[in-house]
Amino acid sequence: MAIQEKLYTVDDVWELSRRPENDSKYFYLIAGELFCDMPPGGEHGYLAGELIFRLKSFAAGKDLGQFTVETGYYPPDSRHTVLAPDVAYISKAKAPQPFPKKFVPMMPDLAVEIVSPTDSLQDVRRKAAVYLANGTTLVWIVLPYEQGVDVCRASEGAGLNIEFVNREGSLSGEEILPGFKLALKLLFPDN
């Protein structure tokens, strides 16, 4: 749901998110337009937890970079876009040192968005396009209701190159996390 009164900035989102009356709200910003989401549900939380666990287990002892959950990232050349991927990875070479206490002033290398029942796929794909247009290399859109993942990469122009991977397939870290592989059956076990 968009909330528009003015052209918002990174600082506005930080301030809004710190107010006590907004404890159960999640804000993000695209081109100065403010959006508000409610906290995710159980399935969403399970999937985010499982993904961060698998990624961090792969990276243990390798000093690869930072893995985050629901952390704000914004492009270094724009104060009007802030996104908070459900799970993200930013390489050690790219991550600011020390790692910020506030929003991270660049986009992650890998961004993961998990589609909740209240999300529209169109809105989540819009976020994927924003990530990719601002320095992210790989976006995974987790589709619980389809038991699969849209793997998104930048394509010519501002479009998305989307490859759907079903429950029988696996995700790859590609050049972002070489050697990482996750069978989707681990995310979507038999019921």
C-alpha positions in Angstrom: 0.0 0.0 0.0 1.5 3.3 -1.1 1.5 6.3 1.3 2.3 9.5 -0.5 2.4 13.0 1.0 5.8 14.1 -0.2 8.9 12.8 -1.9 10.4 10.7 0.9 14.1 10.0 1.6 16.2 7.4 3.3 16.3 9.5 6.4 12.5 9.8 6.5 12.1 6.0 6.4 14.7 5.6 9.1 12.8 8.1 11.3 9.4 6.5 10.6 10.6 3.0 11.4 11.9 4.2 14.8 8.6 5.6 16.0 6.8 3.4 18.6 3.5 3.6 16.8 5.2 1.9 13.8 6.6 -1.1 15.7 4.6 -3.6 13.7 5.0 -1.9 10.3 7.7 -2.3 7.6 8.4 0.7 5.4 10.2 0.8 2.0 10.8 3.4 -0.6 10.9 3.4 -4.4 11.8 6.6 -6.2 10.5 8.7 -3.2 7.2 6.8 -2.9 6.6 5.4 0.5 5.1 1.9 1.0 4.1 0.2 4.2 3.8 -3.5 4.8 2.6 -5.5 7.8 4.8 -8.1 9.4 5.1 -11.4 7.6 3.2 -14.6 8.6 4.5 -17.9 9.8 5.3 -19.6 6.5 7.2 -16.5 5.4 9.2 -16.5 8.6 10.0 -20.2 8.2 11.2 -19.8 4.7 13.4 -16.7 5.5 14.9 -18.6 8.5 15.6 -21.7 6.4 17.2 -19.7 3.6 19.5 -17.7 6.0 20.4 -20.9 7.8 21.4 -22.6 4.5 23.3 -19.6 3.3 25.2 -19.0 6.5 26.0 -22.7 6.9 27.5 -22.7 3.4 29.6 -19.6 4.3 30.8 -20.7 7.7 34.5 -20.2 8.0 34.9 -18.7 4.6 34.7 -14.9 5.5 32.6 -14.2 2.4 30.6 -11.1 3.6 27.5 -10.2 5.4 24.2 -12.1 5.4 21.2 -10.1 6.6 17.4 -10.5 7.3 15.0 -7.6 6.7 17.7 -5.0 6.5 17.3 -1.7 4.7 19.5 -1.2 1.6 19.7 1.9 -0.6 21.6 2.8 -3.8 24.6 5.0 -3.0 23.6 7.5 -5.5 19.9 7.8 -4.5 18.4 8.9 -1.2 14.9 8.1 -2.5 14.9 4.3 -2.6 15.1 1.9 0.4 14.3 -1.8 0.1 14.5 -4.4 2.8 14.9 -7.9 1.3 13.7 -10.7 3.4 17.2 -12.2 3.1 20.3 -10.7 1.5 24.0 -11.2 1.0 26.6 -8.5 0.4 30.2 -9.6 -0.4 33.1 -8.6 1.9 34.6 -6.6 -1.0 31.5 -4.6 -1.4 30.2 -4.3 2.2 31.0 -1.0 4.0 33.4 -1.3 6.9 32.3 -1.1 9.7 29.0 -2.5 8.7 26.3 0.3 9.2 24.1 0.4 12.3 21.5 2.2 10.0 20.5 1.3 6.4 23.3 -0.1 4.2 24.3 2.5 1.6 24.3 0.1 -1.4 22.3 -2.8 -2.7 23.2 -6.3 -1.8 24.7 -8.8 -4.3 21.9 -11.2 -3.6 18.4 -10.2 -2.6 15.6 -12.6 -1.6 12.0 -11.6 -1.5 9.4 -14.1 -0.2 5.9 -13.6 -1.6 3.3 -13.3 1.2 -0.4 -13.9 0.7 -0.9 -10.1 0.9 1.8 -9.4 -1.8 1.1 -9.0 -5.5 3.6 -10.7 -7.7 3.7 -7.6 -9.8 4.8 -5.5 -6.8 7.5 -8.0 -5.8 8.8 -8.2 -9.4 9.0 -4.4 -9.4 11.2 -4.6 -6.3 13.4 -7.2 -8.1 13.8 -4.7 -11.1 14.8 -1.9 -8.7 17.4 -4.2 -7.0 18.9 -5.2 -10.3 18.9 -1.7 -11.8 20.9 -0.5 -8.7 23.7 -3.0 -8.4 22.2 -6.3 -7.2 23.3 -9.2 -9.4 20.8 -11.9 -8.4 17.3 -11.8 -7.0 15.3 -14.9 -5.8 11.6 -14.4 -5.5 10.3 -17.3 -3.4 6.8 -18.4 -4.4 5.4 -20.5 -1.5 2.1 -21.2 -3.2 3.9 -22.6 -6.3 6.6 -24.3 -4.3 9.3 -22.7 -6.4 11.5 -19.7 -7.0 11.7 -17.0 -9.7 15.4 -16.5 -10.3 15.8 -12.9 -11.6 18.7 -11.3 -13.4 19.0 -8.0 -15.2 18.2 -8.1 -18.9 18.6 -5.6 -21.7 17.0 -2.3 -20.8 15.1 -2.2 -17.6 13.5 -5.6 -18.0 13.9 -8.8 -15.9 15.2 -12.1 -17.1 13.1 -14.6 -15.0 13.7 -18.3 -14.7 11.3 -20.3 -12.7 12.8 -23.2 -10.6 10.3 -25.7 -9.3 10.4 -27.8 -6.2 12.4 -30.5 -8.1 15.2 -28.1 -9.0 17.8 -26.2 -7.0 19.1 -22.7 -6.5 22.7 -21.8 -7.4 24.8 -19.0 -5.9 26.2 -18.5 -9.4 29.1 -16.1 -9.4 27.8 -14.4 -6.2 28.3 -17.4 -4.0 30.2 -19.9 -6.1 29.6 -23.5 -5.0 26.3 -22.7 -3.1 23.5 -25.0 -4.2 20.1 -25.5 -2.5 17.7 -28.2 -3.4 14.2 -26.7 -3.2 12.9 -29.8 -1.7 14.7 -28.6 1.5 12.6 -25.4 1.4 9.4 -27.1 0.4 9.4 -30.5 2.1 6.6 -33.0 1.4 3.5 -32.2 3.5 
